[in-house]
Amino acid sequence: MKIIDMHCDTLSAMLNRKRQGQTYGLDQHHTQISLDWMQQSGYLLQNFAVFVNLEETQTPLQDALEMIDLFYSELEAHRDLIRPVRCFADIEKNQSDGVMSALLTGEEGEITLGKPEFLHILYRLGMRMMTLTWNHENSLGYPNKQEKGLKEQGICFLQEMEHLGMIIDVSHLSDTGFYDVLAHTKKPFVASHSNARSLCASPRNLTDDMIRKLAERGGIAGINFYQHFLGEQNADESYLDLAVQHMKYMINLGGEDFVALGSDFDGIDRYDDIPDCSVLPKLVQTMKTAGLTPTQIEKICYQNTLRIYRELL
């Protein structure tokens, strides 16, 4: 089964190791994403997020640029296995060459410092998707747990991102911010790593109405493997079981073209049943056991995300 994963925090995990003088790299097993595990799991494409925590840095753009340099250095070192993509044709070319693809994304809109000029630069550097916030207020808007939505500059960024061809990601955005995006955009957008709030009452998850509205727009949501977004387990359940429950629930609301994968690897802990990206074949088997059809499984694992990239990249 081919796999496309819309979100991981591997770049920041590797940068932290590098700054501490430790070994790092996509060819190693220090992170939850590694090249051999990706190959074993059938990865077609992995999104690599440039993530910064505004409470831990005074230089979000500088940190972002360090991660982008790390991204391209790693891909150049392993270009026989994985290569960057900036448009949909690149994905097709990499697939025909027998190599995996890597898409650069942003997680925290303040890496632009709120300036369209820096958004343009990040786009030129290959960034093709970005969340407007992480968990803190920034120059664009307010995150989950807060009632306020997008600021005036955030509304301007929506228009600029659509113009550029950078996919708008509403994961981490406040509920009001979600509806601001819906009101001020025309194209599909995504929630790259968010689950169903009705199954797990985290403000990071999507309400039923959000799921319906996002699906009606033609967007998608990636299932997040973080335990606090999956919910409480019963004695006979694994986190893989909970992930599939979210898939089935969201299919019922948004249709089988709506659900995708957004693991959040390296932004989540290692669990016994979800330790790293080598677990994807086991997830596929869990989906089969739970009664998802072969067509639904293929759509969730890669086809729905590929559709969005074909349309927007």
Wavefront OBJ file of the C-alpha trace (Angstrom):
o trace
v 0.000 0.000 0.000
v 1.305 3.447 -0.910
v 1.491 5.978 1.923
v 1.308 9.772 1.983
v 1.672 11.365 5.413
v 0.735 15.046 5.650
v 2.658 15.893 8.818
v 5.763 15.057 10.816
v 8.081 17.119 13.035
v 11.244 15.254 12.082
v 13.127 18.350 10.914
v 12.856 20.060 14.300
v 13.775 16.808 16.058
v 16.898 16.472 13.905
v 17.805 20.138 14.353
v 17.575 19.782 18.132
v 19.914 16.794 18.018
v 22.318 18.673 15.752
v 22.412 21.685 18.089
v 23.157 19.370 21.011
v 26.072 17.831 19.138
v 24.302 14.487 18.703
v 24.036 12.355 15.582
v 21.000 12.839 13.366
v 19.811 11.957 9.879
v 17.033 10.352 7.878
v 19.186 7.248 7.467
v 19.213 6.691 11.241
v 16.640 5.617 13.821
v 16.881 8.507 16.278
v 13.545 9.852 15.030
v 10.195 8.245 14.214
v 10.758 8.798 10.490
v 13.661 7.036 8.801
v 14.307 6.138 5.185
v 14.410 2.365 5.593
v 11.217 2.317 7.643
v 9.561 4.531 5.026
v 10.614 2.159 2.253
v 9.368 -0.877 4.170
v 6.011 0.842 4.727
v 5.560 1.806 1.071
v 5.848 5.581 1.410
v 5.100 7.591 -1.696
v 5.482 10.992 -0.030
v 6.185 12.506 3.376
v 5.435 16.093 4.350
v 8.245 17.538 6.476
v 7.108 20.423 8.677
v 9.235 23.389 9.650
v 8.012 23.701 13.246
v 8.917 26.389 15.769
v 7.627 27.001 19.290
v 7.288 30.743 19.856
v 7.771 30.281 23.610
v 11.209 28.798 22.998
v 12.666 31.095 20.333
v 13.076 34.776 19.576
v 14.085 34.037 15.975
v 11.352 31.948 14.289
v 12.401 32.794 10.740
v 16.057 32.010 11.438
v 15.077 28.683 12.993
v 12.899 27.941 9.976
v 15.763 28.630 7.589
v 18.045 26.300 9.558
v 15.471 23.528 9.195
v 15.032 24.211 5.502
v 18.789 23.953 5.008
v 18.743 20.663 6.935
v 15.858 19.436 4.763
v 17.745 19.989 1.516
v 21.060 18.745 2.901
v 19.458 15.466 3.966
v 17.655 15.021 0.669
v 20.801 15.725 -1.315
v 22.683 13.151 0.758
v 20.018 10.521 0.032
v 18.749 11.572 -3.393
v 18.898 7.950 -4.555
v 16.009 7.277 -2.137
v 14.041 10.512 -1.669
v 13.781 13.852 -3.483
v 11.979 17.165 -2.911
v 8.818 18.185 -4.755
v 7.499 21.644 -5.583
v 4.693 20.731 -7.983
v 2.579 17.702 -8.775
v 4.698 16.788 -11.793
v 7.656 16.330 -9.417
v 5.702 13.691 -7.495
v 4.992 11.821 -10.725
v 8.629 12.104 -11.821
v 9.943 10.775 -8.513
v 7.480 7.903 -8.611
v 8.552 6.959 -12.130
v 12.207 7.126 -10.999
v 11.447 4.759 -8.114
v 12.229 7.241 -5.329
v 10.119 8.676 -2.533
v 9.022 12.312 -2.388
v 9.398 14.949 0.328
v 7.214 18.064 0.575
v 8.303 21.033 2.708
v 5.594 22.548 4.921
v 5.374 25.090 7.736
v 3.888 24.693 11.210
v 3.561 28.177 12.742
v 2.714 31.116 10.519
v 5.036 33.411 12.478
v 7.996 31.938 10.598
v 7.003 34.626 8.081
v 7.141 37.335 10.803
v 3.758 38.327 9.417
v 5.337 39.718 6.244
v 4.101 38.658 2.787
v 7.649 39.155 1.477
v 8.924 36.366 3.736
v 5.971 34.174 2.747
v 7.101 34.634 -0.871
v 10.672 33.678 0.057
v 9.533 30.533 1.860
v 7.483 29.622 -1.197
v 10.519 30.100 -3.430
v 12.445 27.824 -1.070
v 9.883 25.101 -1.720
v 7.354 25.435 1.090
v 3.957 24.393 -0.246
v 1.725 24.135 2.846
v 1.572 26.104 6.117
v -0.487 26.266 9.303
v -1.476 29.805 10.183
v -0.728 29.235 13.885
v 0.695 26.685 16.258
v -0.415 26.878 19.904
v 0.259 30.565 20.507
v -1.162 33.862 19.273
v 0.872 35.333 16.442
v 0.679 38.177 13.936
v -1.820 36.213 11.810
v -4.326 34.958 14.361
v -5.253 32.867 17.375
v -4.774 29.144 18.002
v -7.044 26.420 19.348
v -8.345 27.008 22.909
v -8.945 30.677 22.066
v -12.183 32.227 20.849
v -10.730 34.820 18.489
v -9.996 34.021 14.850
v -7.727 35.496 12.198
v -6.321 38.998 12.399
v -6.426 41.376 9.436
v -2.953 40.219 8.372
v -4.111 36.600 8.560
v -6.957 37.353 6.157
v -4.461 38.959 3.782
v -2.259 35.877 4.015
v -5.138 33.632 2.945
v -5.440 35.514 -0.317
v -1.678 35.532 -0.846
v -1.338 31.809 -0.121
v -4.095 30.950 -2.582
v -2.478 33.196 -5.175
v 0.934 31.558 -4.705
v -0.347 28.010 -4.621
v 0.582 27.352 -0.981
v -1.940 25.043 0.708
v -3.692 26.542 3.733
v -3.561 24.244 6.778
v -6.079 24.873 9.599
v -4.677 22.374 12.111
v -3.947 24.266 15.372
v -6.188 27.169 14.348
v -9.042 28.329 16.597
v -12.626 27.414 15.764
v -13.362 31.012 14.780
v -10.231 31.003 12.654
v -11.434 27.902 10.820
v -14.622 29.683 9.784
v -12.618 32.770 8.811
v -10.640 30.589 6.407
v -13.870 29.112 5.072
v -15.346 32.579 4.500
v -12.286 34.177 2.898
v -11.029 31.437 0.554
v -12.252 29.756 -2.590
v -9.981 26.736 -2.981
v -9.885 23.543 -0.912
v -7.759 23.663 2.234
v -6.652 20.997 4.701
v -6.410 20.062 8.362
v -3.157 18.169 8.011
v -3.171 16.467 11.425
v -6.536 16.729 13.211
v -9.106 14.154 14.320
v -12.840 14.148 15.223
v -13.777 16.156 18.314
v -16.934 14.113 18.883
v -14.732 11.077 19.578
v -12.045 12.956 21.517
v -12.946 16.325 23.008
v -9.707 18.159 22.256
v -9.914 21.671 20.759
v -7.236 20.473 18.305
v -9.798 18.181 16.718
v -12.524 19.095 14.230
v -16.180 19.476 15.155
v -18.816 17.654 13.128
v -19.739 20.900 11.371
v -16.103 21.605 10.512
v -15.744 18.131 9.041
v -18.827 18.631 6.888
v -17.819 22.133 5.782
v -14.233 21.142 4.979
v -15.443 18.127 3.013
v -17.952 20.244 1.091
v -15.084 22.543 0.093
v -13.172 19.534 -1.246
v -10.568 19.567 1.512
v -9.151 16.724 3.575
v -8.087 15.970 7.153
v -5.136 13.792 8.188
v -5.590 11.370 11.076
v -3.233 12.302 13.927
v -1.677 9.489 16.014
v -1.222 11.551 19.209
v -2.909 9.821 22.142
v -4.577 13.013 23.429
v -6.242 13.527 20.037
v -7.255 9.854 19.683
v -8.968 9.433 23.065
v -9.103 6.927 25.892
v -8.521 3.279 25.150
v -10.683 0.424 26.365
v -8.828 -2.607 27.676
v -9.034 -4.423 24.340
v -8.190 -1.415 22.125
v -4.915 -0.148 20.714
v -4.170 3.352 19.483
v -4.356 1.916 15.964
v -7.928 0.848 16.720
v -8.746 4.372 17.895
v -7.199 5.881 14.765
v -9.444 3.697 12.606
v -12.477 4.693 14.665
v -11.752 8.329 13.820
v -11.384 7.370 10.150
v -14.773 5.651 10.071
v -16.489 8.466 11.944
v -15.086 11.117 9.618
v -15.982 9.070 6.534
v -19.578 8.942 7.774
v -19.654 12.740 8.037
v -17.384 13.868 5.212
v -17.321 10.946 2.794
v -14.563 8.564 1.785
v -12.768 11.292 -0.209
v -12.183 13.319 2.972
v -9.910 11.278 5.243
v -6.119 11.088 4.937
v -3.064 10.496 7.146
v -1.262 13.108 9.260
v 0.731 11.081 11.768
v 2.493 13.893 13.682
v 5.526 11.610 14.057
v 8.350 13.209 16.049
v 5.757 15.551 17.515
v 4.264 12.676 19.524
v 5.572 10.101 21.968
v 6.511 6.553 20.988
v 3.716 4.146 21.942
v 4.023 0.391 22.072
v 1.601 -0.026 19.165
v 2.635 3.168 17.288
v 6.398 3.482 17.815
v 7.393 4.947 14.439
v 6.539 4.948 10.738
v 7.314 1.241 10.389
v 3.845 0.623 11.864
v 1.945 1.706 8.740
v 1.470 -1.834 7.321
v -0.037 -2.830 10.679
v -2.349 0.190 10.491
v -3.498 -0.938 7.046
v -4.258 -4.401 8.433
v -6.215 -2.818 11.293
v -8.234 -0.850 8.745
v -9.051 -4.061 6.875
v -10.066 -5.857 10.067
v -12.339 -2.948 11.006
v -14.254 -3.350 7.744
v -12.940 -0.504 5.626
v -13.097 -1.394 1.951
v -9.993 -1.670 -0.260
v -11.082 1.515 -2.050
v -11.494 3.414 1.232
v -8.118 2.224 2.483
v -6.339 3.353 -0.685
v -8.048 6.737 -0.523
v -7.077 7.288 3.104
v -3.514 6.061 2.684
v -2.631 8.185 -0.333
v -5.263 8.861 -2.999
v -7.153 11.650 -1.226
v -3.972 13.596 -0.491
v -2.738 12.980 -4.018
v -5.990 14.463 -5.329
v -5.462 17.649 -3.332
v -1.853 17.940 -4.521
v -2.899 17.362 -8.127
v -5.415 20.203 -7.806
v -3.410 22.700 -5.758
v 0.297 22.146 -6.466
l 1 2 3 4 5 6 7 8 9 10 11 12 13 14 15 16 17 18 19 20 21 22 23 24 25 26 27 28 29 30 31 32 33 34 35 36 37 38 39 40 41 42 43 44 45 46 47 48 49 50 51 52 53 54 55 56 57 58 59 60 61 62 63 64 65 66 67 68 69 70 71 72 73 74 75 76 77 78 79 80 81 82 83 84 85 86 87 88 89 90 91 92 93 94 95 96 97 98 99 100 101 102 103 104 105 106 107 108 109 110 111 112 113 114 115 116 117 118 119 120 121 122 123 124 125 126 127 128 129 130 131 132 133 134 135 136 137 138 139 140 141 142 143 144 145 146 147 148 149 150 151 152 153 154 155 156 157 158 159 160 161 162 163 164 165 166 167 168 169 170 171 172 173 174 175 176 177 178 179 180 181 182 183 184 185 186 187 188 189 190 191 192 193 194 195 196 197 198 199 200 201 202 203 204 205 206 207 208 209 210 211 212 213 214 215 216 217 218 219 220 221 222 223 224 225 226 227 228 229 230 231 232 233 234 235 236 237 238 239 240 241 242 243 244 245 246 247 248 249 250 251 252 253 254 255 256 257 258 259 260 261 262 263 264 265 266 267 268 269 270 271 272 273 274 275 276 277 278 279 280 281 282 283 284 285 286 287 288 289 290 291 292 293 294 295 296 297 298 299 300 301 302 303 304 305 306 307 308 309 310 311 312 313
